Amino acid sequence: METRTTVIEDTLAMWTREPDRARSAPTATARVEDGRAAIQAGPFALSADLPAPLGGTNQAPSPTALLLSALAGCAVAFVYDTLGPQLGVRIDGVEATARCAADARGLLGMDGAEPDLRDLAVDITVDCPDGEEAVAAVARVWQERCPIYLALQRPTDVAVQFRAA
């Protein structure tokens, strides 16, 4: 069985030879199903909902919770699966907590309340026998390469199109 380091090295070699194989266009599609958003992201099915005070059924995580989950999940998966092996840092475990401040009144258009998320933060704890310097190196690279962090840190325009069915 190949180690994660071997897989990453093989991937680097292949993508160096054939860079187009590394390019993708991930898509997620959502539709209303049983009063909540049924989301298809590649082979994975997810759900999103809003709390009852906002008209939802509170039967699934909110879109805000999914965004925070993406940030925390990228911290854990990318650090453990990719960066540790690629940087030669031994990582026994990773935990991440992402949080923000929100005012749900903004979603209802109430005067003086903004709907956007504020004070986004992520706390990442790395169980690493190689010490603080190694963790600092992983942290630097994570902040340079994590696509979820970068999308939040340096947002890009989102093309939006509404149309009647």
Sequence and secondary structure as in RCSB ss.txt:
>XXXX:A:sequence
METRTTVIEDTLAMWTREPDRARSAPTATARVEDGRAAIQAGPFALSADLPAPLGGTNQAPSPTALLLSALAGCA
VAFVYDTLGPQLGVRIDGVEATARCAADARGLLGMDGAEPDLRDLAVDITVDCPDGEEAVAAVARVWQERCPIYL
ALQRPTDVAVQFRAA
>XXXX:A:secstr
   HHHHHHHHHHHHHH GGGG     EEEEEETTEEEEEETTEEEEE   GGGT    S  HHHHHHHHHHHHH
HHIIIIIIHHHHT   SEEEEEEEEE  GGGGGT TT   S EEEEEEEEEE TT HHHHHHHHHHHHHH HHHH
HHHS           
